[in-house]
């Protein structure tokens, strides 16, 4: 198995600069990378919607701390 077999998993999970993701995948533009490979992660998408709703309704939300690499 090579990196190219895992590219559809890599693209949505990559949290760095989108231009770096584009370069790693060897694409000519970030829009192409986003359109072709990046798929929404439903749990992350739902958590974002819930956090936004909480902020808009005035609820107190604790912000998760990201682990640094």
C-alpha positions, -999 to 999 in steps of 0.1 A, spaced: 0 0 0 13 34 -9 4 70 0 -16 73 -32 -39 45 -20 -47 66 11 -50 101 -5 -88 103 0 -83 96 37 -54 120 40 -71 150 23 -100 155 48 -79 148 79 -50 171 70 -52 201 94 -23 221 80 -21 249 54 -43 240 24 -14 250 1 8 223 18 -20 197 12 -21 208 -24 17 204 -28 17 170 -11 -10 157 -34 8 172 -64 -22 193 -76 -22 225 -96 -48 243 -74 -64 241 -40 -99 242 -55 -91 210 -74 -79 193 -43 -109 204 -23 -134 194 -50 -119 160 -58 -106 146 -25 -119 164 5 -150 149 20 -168 162 51 -163 143 83 -198 141 97 -188 141 134 -166 171 130 -193 188 108 -220 182 135 -197 194 163 -191 227 143 -228 233 138 -235 226 175 -207 250 186 -220 277 163 -255 273 175 -244 275 211 -225 307 204 -254 323 187 -278 314 215 -254 326 242 -246 292 257 -212 287 273 -191 263 252 -157 250 262 -132 251 234 -112 218 229 -74 222 230 -57 209 199 -27 187 204 4 202 188 24 180 165 
